[in-house]
Amino acid sequence: MRPFLCLIALTVLFACGESKSQITPPPHGSVRIATHNVHYIVLDQATGTWSVGDWEDRKESADQAFKALDADIVAFQEMESFGRGDTDNINLHRDWLLQNNPDYAAGANGDSAVFPSTQPIFYRTARFEMLDQGWFFFSDTPDVIYSRTFNGSYPAFASWVQLRDRNDGKTLTIYNVHFEFSSGSNRLLSAELTVDRMAPRLAAGERVVLTGDLNALRSFRTAQIFKDAGFTFAPVPGSTYHLNRGINLFGAIDHLAASGPVSLIGEPQVLRRKFDGRWPSDHYPVIGDFVLR
C-alpha cells in the first residue's frame, strides 16, 4: 500500500504546476475558436473563494488569458455573477472583458429574463457578424427558460450563435454546452437533445462547431453521441480541469468538435499557465484553428 500511495503522490506532484509553453499563432486564413469554463462569481459574499472579492483578485488574469488566446471566437461557460435569482443581469466577468476588449462583441447574450446569458460566445467583430442566436435547456421542456434538467437538478443549457465571415461570406454555427458533472444520465440525454436540435443544420451540410464543458472524456458515450452524428473531436491533449491548483489528474473534459465543411488544422492547444500570478479559472482554455471550406 505504501509504494502505491507514494506513486500517487509522485504522480500528483509531477502533474502540478503551470506549463511554460506558449500558444502558437493561428495559421493565415484560419478561424481560431476557443472554449473556456471561467467559473461563476458569487455576488452575495464580500470575501471567500469565487466571490466578488476573489473576482477582484483574479480579473486581471482573466483579461490577460483572454488576450493570450488571440481567438476569433471564444465560447464561455459559467460566466455568471450568481445572485441566486434567474433574472439578474449583472455579469461582472462578461462586462469586464468587453470593456477591455472593444474589438469583440458578445453573442448568445441578452436580457436574462428572456435569454440565459451565462454562456456568451464572444466574436471578433472585424472578422464576423452575428446572424442569429438562441438557446435551449437540457430538460423535458427545453424551450422553457431556466427549466430544470431531466432528473430535476439545477438548470443547464446550450447557447448558440450563427456567424458570417466578413472575408468570404461563409457561415458557421457554434453550439456551446455545459453538461452536468454529477449525472451520467443527464449528460447522455443532454447530448441527445443537442444533436436533435442540430439535426436540420447537420442534414443540410452546414458548418457546425460544438464547444464546451462536456464533463466527459472524448472516449465516453456522451462524446460518442456527437461522433455518431458526424462530429470529429479535436484530440485535446492532457487535462483541461485542474482544481484551481494546476493539478492535472485526468484527460480533457472541455472540447471542440466540428461537422460539415469545417476542419481542424494543426493540433489543438491548451493554455496551461497563470497570469498576473493567478489561475484565471479552475479550467484551462482550449484552442483550435479551423478552416472553413
C-alpha positions in Angstrom: 0.0 0.0 0.0 2.8 2.4 0.9 4.5 2.2 -2.5 1.1 2.7 -4.2 0.5 5.8 -2.2 3.9 7.1 -2.9 3.3 6.6 -6.6 0.1 8.5 -6.4 1.8 11.3 -4.6 4.6 11.5 -7.2 2.0 11.5 -10.0 0.2 14.4 -8.5 3.5 16.2 -7.8 4.6 15.9 -11.4 1.2 16.7 -12.7 1.1 20.0 -10.8 2.3 23.4 -11.9 2.0 25.6 -14.9 3.4 24.9 -18.4 5.7 27.5 -19.8 4.8 26.7 -23.4 3.4 29.5 -25.4 0.4 29.3 -27.7 1.4 29.3 -31.3 -0.2 32.0 -33.6 -3.1 31.0 -35.8 -2.3 30.0 -39.4 -3.1 32.5 -42.0 -6.7 32.4 -43.2 -7.8 30.1 -40.3 -10.5 30.7 -37.7 -9.3 30.4 -34.2 -12.0 29.0 -31.8 -11.6 28.6 -28.1 -13.7 27.3 -25.2 -13.2 28.2 -21.6 -15.1 27.4 -18.4 -14.4 30.5 -16.3 -16.2 29.6 -13.0 -19.1 31.7 -11.6 -18.8 34.6 -9.2 -20.9 34.6 -6.1 -22.4 38.1 -5.5 -23.7 37.7 -2.0 -20.3 37.2 -0.4 -17.8 40.0 0.1 -14.9 37.6 0.6 -14.1 34.0 0.1 -13.5 31.6 -2.8 -15.1 32.6 -6.1 -16.8 35.6 -4.5 -16.7 39.2 -5.6 -13.5 39.6 -3.5 -11.9 36.7 -5.3 -13.0 38.1 -8.7 -11.3 41.5 -7.9 -8.1 39.5 -7.3 -8.3 37.4 -10.5 -9.9 39.7 -13.0 -6.6 40.9 -14.4 -5.5 37.3 -15.0 -8.9 36.6 -16.7 -8.3 39.5 -19.2 -4.7 38.5 -19.8 -5.7 34.9 -20.5 -8.4 36.1 -22.9 -5.9 38.2 -24.8 -3.4 35.4 -25.0 -5.9 33.2 -26.8 -5.8 35.5 -29.8 -9.1 33.8 -30.9 -11.7 34.9 -33.3 -14.4 33.2 -31.3 -14.5 32.2 -27.6 -17.3 30.2 -26.1 -17.6 30.6 -22.3 -19.2 28.5 -19.7 -20.1 29.6 -16.1 -19.7 33.3 -17.0 -22.2 34.1 -14.3 -22.4 36.6 -11.4 -24.5 34.3 -9.3 -27.1 36.2 -7.2 -29.4 33.3 -6.5 -32.0 34.6 -9.0 -32.8 33.8 -12.6 -33.2 37.3 -13.9 -30.1 39.1 -12.6 -28.4 41.0 -15.4 -25.2 41.6 -13.5 -22.3 39.8 -15.2 -19.0 41.1 -13.9 -16.8 38.8 -16.0 -18.6 39.4 -19.3 -18.7 43.2 -18.8 -15.0 43.3 -17.7 -13.8 41.5 -20.9 -16.0 43.6 -23.2 -14.7 46.8 -21.6 -11.1 45.8 -22.0 -11.5 44.2 -25.5 -13.6 46.5 -27.6 -12.8 44.5 -30.8 -15.2 41.8 -29.6 -18.9 41.5 -29.1 -20.9 39.0 -27.1 -23.3 36.7 -28.9 -25.7 34.3 -27.2 -26.4 37.2 -24.9 -29.3 39.3 -23.9 -31.7 40.3 -21.1 -31.5 37.4 -18.7 -35.3 37.5 -18.2 -35.7 36.1 -21.7 -32.2 34.9 -22.7 -29.9 33.0 -20.4 -26.6 34.9 -20.7 -24.1 32.9 -18.6 -22.7 31.1 -21.7 -21.9 34.0 -24.1 -19.9 33.4 -27.2 -17.5 36.3 -28.0 -16.6 37.0 -31.6 -14.1 39.4 -33.2 -16.3 42.0 -35.0 -13.8 42.8 -37.7 -14.0 39.2 -38.8 -17.6 38.1 -38.1 -21.1 39.4 -37.9 -23.8 37.7 -36.0 -26.8 36.5 -38.0 -28.8 34.7 -35.3 -28.6 33.4 -31.7 -30.6 31.1 -29.4 -30.7 28.7 -26.5 -32.4 25.6 -25.2 -32.3 23.9 -21.8 -31.4 20.3 -21.1 -34.9 19.5 -20.0 -38.2 17.8 -20.9 -39.3 21.4 -21.6 -36.2 22.7 -23.4 -37.8 25.9 -24.6 -38.8 27.0 -21.1 -36.2 29.3 -19.8 -34.4 28.1 -16.6 -36.2 24.7 -16.6 -34.5 22.1 -14.6 -32.6 19.2 -16.0 -34.1 15.8 -16.8 -33.7 14.5 -13.3 -34.8 17.7 -11.6 -31.3 19.1 -10.8 -30.1 22.6 -11.5 -30.8 24.1 -14.9 -28.2 23.6 -17.6 -28.4 24.7 -21.2 -26.9 25.2 -24.7 -26.3 28.6 -26.2 -25.6 29.1 -29.9 -24.8 31.7 -32.5 -24.7 31.7 -36.3 -21.9 33.9 -37.6 -21.0 35.1 -41.1 -17.3 35.6 -42.1 -16.9 39.1 -43.4 -14.0 37.9 -45.6 -15.8 35.4 -47.7 -19.5 35.3 -46.6 -19.2 31.7 -45.2 -21.5 31.0 -42.3 -20.7 29.0 -39.2 -22.9 28.0 -36.2 -21.4 27.5 -32.8 -23.2 25.4 -30.2 -21.9 26.0 -26.7 -22.8 23.4 -24.0 -22.1 22.7 -20.3 -23.3 19.3 -19.2 -23.9 18.3 -15.6 -20.9 16.8 -13.8 -22.8 14.5 -11.4 -25.3 12.7 -13.5 -24.3 10.4 -16.4 -27.9 10.0 -17.5 -28.3 13.8 -17.7 -25.2 14.1 -19.8 -26.4 11.4 -22.3 -29.9 13.0 -22.5 -28.4 16.4 -22.9 -26.1 15.2 -25.8 -29.0 13.5 -27.5 -31.1 16.7 -27.2 -28.3 18.8 -28.6 -27.8 16.6 -31.6 -31.6 16.6 -32.2 -31.6 20.4 -32.2 -28.6 20.5 -34.5 -30.1 17.9 -36.9 -31.5 20.3 -39.5 -28.2 22.0 -39.9 -26.3 18.7 -40.0 -28.7 17.3 -42.6 -28.2 20.5 -44.7 -24.4 20.0 -44.6 -23.8 23.3 -42.7 -20.7 24.2 -40.8 -21.3 23.4 -37.2 -18.8 23.5 -34.3 -19.5 22.1 -30.8 -17.7 23.8 -27.9 -17.9 23.5 -24.2 -17.5 21.5 -21.0 -19.0 18.1 -21.5 -17.8 16.8 -18.2 -16.8 13.7 -20.1 -13.7 12.4 -21.9 -14.0 12.1 -25.7 -13.9 8.3 -25.3 -17.1 8.4 -23.3 -20.6 7.6 -24.5 -21.5 11.3 -24.2 -19.0 12.2 -26.9 -19.9 9.2 -29.0 -23.4 10.5 -29.5 -21.9 13.5 -31.3 -19.4 11.3 -33.2 -22.4 9.2 -34.4 -24.0 12.4 -35.7 -20.9 13.2 -37.8 -18.7 15.3 -35.5 -14.9 14.9 -35.3 -13.4 15.8 -32.0 -10.2 17.7 -31.7 -7.6 15.5 -29.9 -7.2 17.8 -26.9 -4.1 16.7 -25.0 -4.0 16.2 -21.3 -6.2 17.8 -18.6 -8.4 20.8 -19.0 -9.8 20.8 -15.4 -7.1 21.4 -12.8 -9.0 22.0 -9.5 -7.7 25.7 -9.5 -4.3 24.2 -8.4 -2.7 23.3 -11.6 -3.3 19.6 -10.7 -3.8 17.6 -13.9 -5.3 14.3 -12.8 -7.3 13.1 -15.9 -8.0 13.8 -19.5 -9.8 16.6 -21.2 -13.4 17.3 -20.4 -13.5 20.6 -22.4 -13.9 20.0 -26.1 -14.0 21.3 -29.6 -15.7 19.2 -32.4 -16.7 20.0 -35.9 -19.1 18.8 -38.6 -19.7 19.8 -42.2 -17.2 21.7 -44.4 -15.1 23.0 -41.5 -11.9 21.2 -40.4 -9.3 21.5 -37.6 -5.9 22.3 -38.9 -2.8 21.5 -36.8 -3.1 20.4 -33.2 -5.4 21.8 -30.6 -3.7 23.7 -27.8 -4.4 24.1 -24.1 -3.3 27.2 -22.3 -1.9 25.9 -19.0 -0.4 28.9 -17.2 -1.0 31.6 -14.6 -1.5 35.2 -15.5 -0.7 38.0 -13.0 0.2 35.3 -10.6 -3.2 33.7 -10.6 -5.1 31.0 -12.4 -7.9 32.7 -14.4 -10.2 29.7 -13.6 -10.2 26.1 -12.5 -10.3 25.1 -16.2 -7.7 25.7 -18.8 -8.8 27.3 -22.1 -8.8 25.0 -25.1 -7.9 26.4 -28.6 -8.4 25.1 -32.1 -7.6 26.5 -35.5 -10.2 25.7 -38.2 -10.5 26.2 -41.9 -14.0 26.9 -43.4 -14.2 25.0 -46.7 
